[in-house]
Amino acid sequence: MSTAPTTARRNAQRTARRIRDYIILTVLALVFIAPIYYLIIGSFKPSQEVLAGFSGFLPTDLSFANYGSVIASLSSDSTGYFYQFMLNSFLISAAIVAGGLIVNSMAAYSFARLRWRGRDRVFVVVILLVIVPFQAVAIPLVYLLAGMRDTLFVQIIPFIANAFSIYLFYTFFLGLPTSIEEAARLDGLGPAGTFFRIVVPISRPVFATVAILTFLSSWGQFLWPSLTTSDPAVRPLPLEMSVFSGQSPVDWGSVFAFGTLLVLPILVVFLAFQRFFVQSVAGSAVKG
């Protein structure tokens, strides 16, 4: 006789917990979305209305004038062209992502599957490098790469090899069944053939995850370009934004438009690879 009330009580508790979880997640989503929404809305509003308190969130007096102002102000031979800064950022980020996927995945595979003397010691060193902040080695790197100053290469080379990316690949490769690779070796494939023809195709989630994280960090680089570049011809977009926003008087509508143009490629990349990113995170959670 007591089974029905107990079941009803459990269902009510389960429903209450679900409602609570949805409320918490909704609040968190609003907290994270609000700055992005404010940035985008502000990019379409006149400068005097951008910082007008809560009314800055309201979609009133919208136009594309700020975007035209950004493009027009960055279209002279003395400062460089907007599309040039955007192209520089794309070239730098694309090179870091492509080179990093190759170098870091191959290094991680050698740690996870190959047997060679000193492997474990070298891997410990790589893991220790994860906790070393880039700011600690930035100045020595500036002097080490002084001959490459004011080039795109100096903004690419230090970031191709990444200890954290190696660790992400390593943990994923450890979870792959060894039977697949053993079958490939029986078919005559060596370590390189096994990696490129077998491991890489089934590792798309971790490749997408590393690509997104690498693109995020490389696209937003500010400290390193500010130390190694002074020529507007090789200046990336984030560095140019600091120059643009430092002009007086500050046109906040144009600054928000510039920020939107800076954030937009990141959103596009994430939306393009989000399915693989979620698969990788979910797979890691299941393994954990």
Secondary structure, 3 states (H helix, E strand, C coil): CCHHHHHHHHHHHHHHHHHHHHHHHHHHHHHHHHHHHHHHHHHCCCHHHHCCHHHHHCCCCCCCHHHHHHHHHCEECCCEEHHHHHHHHHHHHHHHHHHHHHHHHHHHHHHHCCCCCCHHHHHHHHHHHHCCCHHHHHHHHHHHCHHHCCCCHHHCHHHCCCHHHHHHHHHHHHCCCHHHHHHHHHCCCCHHHHHHHHHCHHHHHHHHHHHHHHHHHHHCCCHHHHHHCCCHHHCCHHHHHHHHHCCCCCCHHHHHHHHHHHHHHHHHHHHHHHHHHHHHHHHHHHHC
